[in-house]
Amino acid sequence: MGIQVDSRNKKILVAILVGIIAGFVCGYAKLGWEVVLPPRTLLRDATNPPQMILQQLGLSFAFTHSTYTYSGRHLPYVSFFVHFGFSIFFMVLYSIVAEFWPKITLWQGAAYGLVLWVAFHIVIMPLLGTVPAPWHQPFDEHFSEILGHMFCFWAAEVARRDMRSRITHAPDPAD
């Protein structure tokens, strides 16, 4: 006797699994993007947006700026948790929605990345005071963040579709 899972729940479970894995792909793609095109100046990155959000929620500067050392470099693990948490959460959401509303995969996920950039970097974080108003942010930041969000969610969509196909052996709903 096994547990019976209806097809809708099976789709959701597969979407969650591939969303988590594709979320890691997304997070790594965005980190790599930011190495090549850093979105903020060193001064503005002294407290990056993930650190600032956590401080706005009441967590201490010491905690939000906690680091680990690798290869002689101090790396902000708390920022990485927020960064990957964002990528994983929004890829799981995307993956579930893609099962039932395939239009979310427009431009192979790049449109979703663009929408998230607008929502967070143009509306939510400026309204919260996490980052300056969009017109006070340098062009370099907008350029890096727009293309970076589009690229990382495109890469995640490629991973999502491949993993979904391998697990389900069925065509993607967008096909």
C-alpha positions in Angstrom: 0.0 0.0 0.0 1.5 3.3 -1.1 0.5 6.9 -0.8 -1.6 7.9 -3.7 -0.8 11.4 -5.1 -3.2 13.0 -7.6 -1.7 14.5 -10.8 -2.2 18.1 -9.6 -0.3 17.4 -6.3 2.4 15.5 -8.2 2.8 18.5 -10.5 3.2 20.8 -7.5 5.7 18.5 -5.8 7.8 18.2 -8.9 7.6 22.0 -9.3 8.8 22.5 -5.8 11.7 20.1 -6.2 12.9 21.6 -9.6 12.2 25.1 -8.2 14.6 24.6 -5.3 17.3 23.3 -7.6 16.7 26.0 -10.2 16.7 28.6 -7.4 20.3 27.6 -6.6 21.2 27.9 -10.3 19.5 31.3 -10.3 21.4 32.4 -7.2 24.8 31.3 -8.5 24.1 32.9 -11.9 23.3 36.2 -10.2 26.4 36.1 -8.0 28.6 35.4 -11.1 26.9 38.2 -12.9 27.7 40.6 -10.1 31.4 39.7 -10.2 31.6 40.9 -13.8 29.2 43.8 -13.5 29.0 44.9 -9.8 25.7 46.6 -9.2 26.9 48.9 -6.4 29.9 51.0 -5.6 32.1 49.7 -2.8 30.8 52.5 -0.5 27.1 51.6 -1.3 27.9 47.9 -0.9 29.4 48.4 2.6 25.9 47.5 3.8 24.3 45.7 0.9 20.5 45.5 0.4 20.1 42.0 2.1 22.0 43.3 5.1 20.0 46.5 5.2 16.6 44.7 5.0 17.6 42.5 7.9 18.7 45.6 9.9 15.4 47.2 9.1 13.8 44.1 10.6 15.7 44.7 13.8 18.7 42.4 13.4 22.0 43.8 14.5 24.8 45.2 12.3 27.2 42.6 13.8 24.9 39.7 12.8 24.0 41.1 9.3 27.7 41.6 8.5 28.8 38.2 9.8 31.3 36.6 7.5 33.2 33.4 6.9 36.7 33.2 5.6 37.6 31.3 2.4 40.9 31.6 0.5 41.8 34.6 2.7 38.6 36.5 1.8 35.8 37.5 4.2 32.5 36.6 2.6 29.1 37.7 4.0 27.3 34.4 4.7 24.2 36.2 6.0 23.8 38.1 2.8 24.3 34.8 0.9 21.4 33.2 2.9 19.1 36.1 1.9 20.3 36.1 -1.7 19.8 32.3 -2.2 16.5 32.4 -0.1 15.2 35.0 -2.5 16.2 33.0 -5.6 14.9 29.8 -4.3 11.6 31.2 -3.1 10.9 33.0 -6.3 11.9 30.0 -8.5 9.7 27.7 -6.5 6.8 30.1 -6.9 7.6 30.5 -10.7 7.9 26.7 -11.1 4.5 26.1 -9.5 2.8 28.9 -11.5 4.4 27.6 -14.7 2.6 24.3 -14.3 -0.8 26.0 -14.5 -0.1 29.4 -16.2 2.7 28.8 -18.8 2.7 32.5 -19.9 4.9 33.2 -16.8 7.8 31.6 -18.8 7.7 34.5 -21.3 11.2 35.1 -22.8 12.3 31.8 -21.1 12.0 33.3 -17.7 13.8 36.7 -18.5 10.4 38.6 -18.3 9.9 37.2 -14.8 13.3 38.4 -13.8 12.5 41.9 -15.2 9.2 42.0 -13.3 11.0 41.0 -10.1 13.6 43.7 -10.7 10.9 46.4 -11.1 9.0 45.1 -8.1 12.0 45.0 -5.7 14.5 47.5 -7.0 12.2 50.2 -8.3 9.2 49.9 -6.0 9.5 47.9 -2.8 13.1 48.5 -1.6 13.0 52.3 -2.3 9.6 52.6 -0.6 11.1 50.8 2.5 14.2 53.0 2.4 16.4 50.0 1.8 17.9 51.5 -1.3 17.7 55.1 -2.7 14.9 56.2 -5.0 15.4 54.9 -8.5 16.4 58.3 -9.8 19.1 58.5 -7.2 20.6 55.1 -8.1 23.5 55.2 -10.6 22.9 53.9 -14.1 25.5 51.2 -13.5 23.3 49.7 -10.8 20.2 49.7 -12.9 22.1 48.2 -15.9 23.6 45.4 -13.8 20.5 44.6 -11.9 18.1 44.6 -14.9 20.3 42.4 -17.0 21.4 40.3 -14.0 17.8 39.5 -13.0 16.9 38.7 -16.5 19.9 36.5 -17.0 19.7 34.6 -13.7 16.0 33.8 -14.2 16.6 32.8 -17.8 19.3 30.4 -16.6 17.0 29.1 -13.9 14.3 28.5 -16.5 16.6 26.5 -18.7 17.5 24.4 -15.6 13.8 24.1 -14.6 12.6 22.9 -18.0 15.4 20.3 -18.3 14.9 18.9 -14.8 11.1 18.9 -15.2 11.4 17.1 -18.5 13.8 14.5 -17.1 11.6 13.8 -14.0 8.2 13.8 -15.7 9.1 12.6 -19.3 6.3 15.0 -20.4 6.3 18.2 -22.4 6.4 21.4 -20.5 3.0 23.2 -20.3 4.4 26.1 -22.3 5.1 23.7 -25.3 
